[in-house]
């Protein structure tokens, strides 16, 4: 194999070893000093526990926890949501920057082995951005489309609270993303003068409105599932494993995330891409945002409220 191939194989091997270590650590946390992974029957019994040393919440309890989290988000002051939104915009931007740094440093891989190239893009970058957001308590617009909507459907939040959460987190995410894009451009972090970022910006603003919107729907369906299921986990290791698998998948599939694009496309423009700010807003950010709302609010919040909440209960006669 070529040296680049050996380096890529080593990076993937290290990644899988880290995931295995996280799984072993999670199992050890539930069994004291022992590091034996529970057998299926024991794990099922463990999942049925309420609190205590449970590794993960049951689906009904997890839904209730997600509703409670959405209620807290809806009640948060707008200025605090905005500040935490700035943090999340930076976090997701750092994840996208790592994706560009690693994926853009694999010359020829996209042409010779596009499947492997997509795997590399997904595995390195955005998962760690979402990890920082969830573990630090930052506010991510795309996740709020599911959690705060769940709270609204279940009567634990108001429409005004939902609008406040969505608008404030969106504005904060945009501010943080633009701030980081400016800093990265000024610092000259990316090799080749940001050619990889410019290429991404052109590609993301070249699609038609409807397919771009639908990519946004599919993307936030997965992102909100990552946020939703990560809230079931009772420890950091469990949250990280859930986030890594789901988020790396949506990146590898080529789906569209509004907050990631708030960083990627402006960075591409600052790197010399032949893309206008108007094209960024109208040909990508608008359809992707609308699609993200549908994916989070309807396909996650609505779907799981139908499964475990009020939407699935019979209407009184």
N, C-alpha and C positions, 0 to 999 in steps of 0.2 A: 504494500500500500504506500501511497504518497505521504510525505510528512504531514500535510494538512489533514489527510484522512486519519492518520494516527492520532493527531491532536483532537480531532472531533470525536473519535471513538473514546479517547480518554475522558473528555469532558462529559460525554453521555454516561460513561461508567461511573464517574464521580457523582453525577446527579442521581442516578438510581441508587447508589450506595447511601447517599444522604436520605433519600426517601425511606429506604429500608431501616435506617437508624431511627428515623422519626417514628415509624410504626412500632419498632421494638420499644422505644422510649414511652410511647403511649400505653403499650401493654404493661410495661413495668410500673407505670404510675397507678394503674388500677389493681396491681397485685403486690404492693409493697416492694420488698427487695427482690422478689422473683421476677424473672424476665421471660416467663413462659407465656406465649400468646394463648388466650382462652380458647377452648374448644367451642364449636358452634353452639352446643346446648348451653354452655356456661355463658357465652357471649349473649345469647338470646335472653337468658335470665338477667344478665347484667343490664341489658338495654331496658328491661321492664322496671328497673328500680327507679324510684323517684328521688333525685338528688343523690346524696351520699357519694360513693365512688363510681357512679355510672360514667361510662366512657362517652356515651352519646344519648341524647334525649330520644324518647319514642316520638314517632311522627305527630301524634296529637299534642304532646307536651311541647315539642319543638315549634309547632304552629302557634301555640299560646305564647311561648317565649318571643317569637318573632313579632307577634301582635303587640306585646308589651314594649318591645324595643321600638317599634314604629310609633307607638303612642308617646314615648319619651322624645323621640325625634320631632314629632309634630308640636310638642309643647315647648321646645327649646326656643329661646329668643333668636330673632332673625340675624342679629349681628354676630351671635356666637356660631350659628349655622354657617354664616358666610366665612368667618375666620377658619373654622374647621374644614370648610369647603376648599379654601386656599391650600391648606395642608394636603388634602386629598388630591387636588390637581397636580401638586408637585410630586406626590408619591407616584401617581399613575404616570406622570411624565418621566420620572426616573426609570420606571419599568420599561416604558417605550424606548427610552434612550439606550438601556441595556440591550433591548431587542435589536435596535439598529446597530449598536456597536458590535455585537456578536454576529448577527445575521449578515451585516454589511461587510464583515471581515472574512467571508467564505467565498472568495472569488471562484466563479465557475460552478459552484455547487447548485445554484438555482437552475442552470441549464443542464447539467449532467445528471442531477438527482433531485428534481423539484420536491418530491415527497419528503426527503430527508431535510431539505432546506426549510420547508414549512415546519417540520418537527423542531428544528433548531430555533426558529423564530418564536415558536410557541413556548418551548421549554425555558428559554432564557429571557426574562424581562417582565412582562406584565403580571405573572403570578406574584412576584416579589413586591410589585407596586400595590396590589390589592392586599397582600399580607400586611404591609405597613399601615394601610388605611384602616383595616378592621381591628388590628391589634392596638392601634393608637387612639381609636375612637374618632377618627376624622369622618367628615361627611361627604359621601359620594352620591351625586345626583342619580346615577343609574340604579344603585342599590335602593335609594329612597323611593323610586317609583314602585317598588314592590312592598317594602316594609311599611311605609307610611300609608300606602293604599290599603294594605291588610288591616291596619288599625282603623282606617276610615270605614271600611266595609263592616267591621265588627263593632262599630259604635264607640271606639276608644279614641277617636280623633275627629276633628271637625274639618270641613272643606277648606276653611280659612287656614287651618294649621297645615294641611297638605300643600296648599298653594305656596305658603310661606316657606315650607321645607324645600319644595322643588325649586322655586325661584332663587332662594338664597344659596342653596348648595350648588346650583348650576352656575350662578354668577361667581361664586367662590372658586369652583373648579376651573372656570375659564380664566380667571385672574391668575391663579396659581400656575396653570399650564403655560400661559403667555409669558409670565415671569421667568419660568424655567427655560422656555424656548429662547428667550432673549439672552439669558446667562450662558446657555450652552453655545449659542451662535457666537457670542462675543469671546468665549473662552477657546473656541476652535477645537472642541473635544473630539468631534468625529473625523476620522481619517478621510482623506480625499476631499476636504473642503465641504463635507456634508452632501456628497453626491448621492449617497443612499437615501438620505432624507428627502432630497429633491425628487428622486425617482418615486418614492412613496407618495409624495404630495401630488404629483402628476397623475399617478394611477388612481388615487382616491377621489380625484375631482373629474375623472373622465367617464364615469358611469352615468346611466340614465337615472331619473328620479326614482321610479318605482323599484327597480332592482336594488338600488342603494338603500331605500327605505326598508325593504324586506330583509336585507342583510342586517340592518339595525334591529329589526324584530328578533331575528334568530340569535343575534349576538347577546342582547340583553336578556333573552330567555335563559341563556346559559349563565351569564354573569349573575343574574339574580338568583338562580339556583345555587351558585357558589356561595353567595352571601347568605341565602336562606339556610342551606345545609351546614355552612360553617358555624352558624349560630346554634346548631344542635350540639356541636362538640364542646366538651367541658374543659379542654386543655389546648394549649397553643399547638402542640404537635398534630392533633386531630384536625384543627382548623387549617393548618398549613397543607396537609395532605389533600384535603378536599379542594382547597383553592388551586393547588398546583395542577391537578388533573383536569379540572373543568376549564380554568382560564387558559391553560396551554392549548386545550382543544379548540376554543373559539378562535384563537390567533392562527393556529395551523389551518383552520377551515377558511380563513380569509374573510371573516365577518367584520362588521363595522361597529365600533364603540365610540360614542360621541366625545367622551372625556379624553380618551387616548388620542383622538383626532384633533382635539383642541391643542395638543402639543405637537403631534407629528406634522400636520400640514403647515402651521405657522413656522415651524423649524425648517421645513422644506422651502417655504417662501423666502425666509431669511438666508437660506443657503443657495439661492439663485434659481429656484424652480420657476418655470414659466406658468405660474398660477397666480391669479389675482385674489385679493381678499374677498371680493364679491363672489368669485367662484367657490372659495372655501366655504362661505356662509350659505350660499344658495344651492350649490351642487353636492355638498357633503353634509355640513353641520345640520342644516334644516331637515333633510330627509332622514338622516341617521338619528337625530334627536327624537323625531316623531316615531320612528320605528322602535327606538329604545323604550319609549313610553308604553307603546302597545305591548312589547315583550314583557316588561316588568309588571305593569298594572293589570293586564288582562291574562297573560299566559302563566304568570306565577301567583300574583296576589289573588286574582279572581279564581284561578283554578284551585288553589289550596284552601280558599275560603269555601268553595263549593265542596271540597273533600272533607274539611274538618270544622268549618265555621258556619256562619249564618246562611250563606248562599245555598248550602246543601240541605238546610232544614225545611221541612214542608211548611207552606204558608198556612196559617190558622184559617179555618173555615169562617 
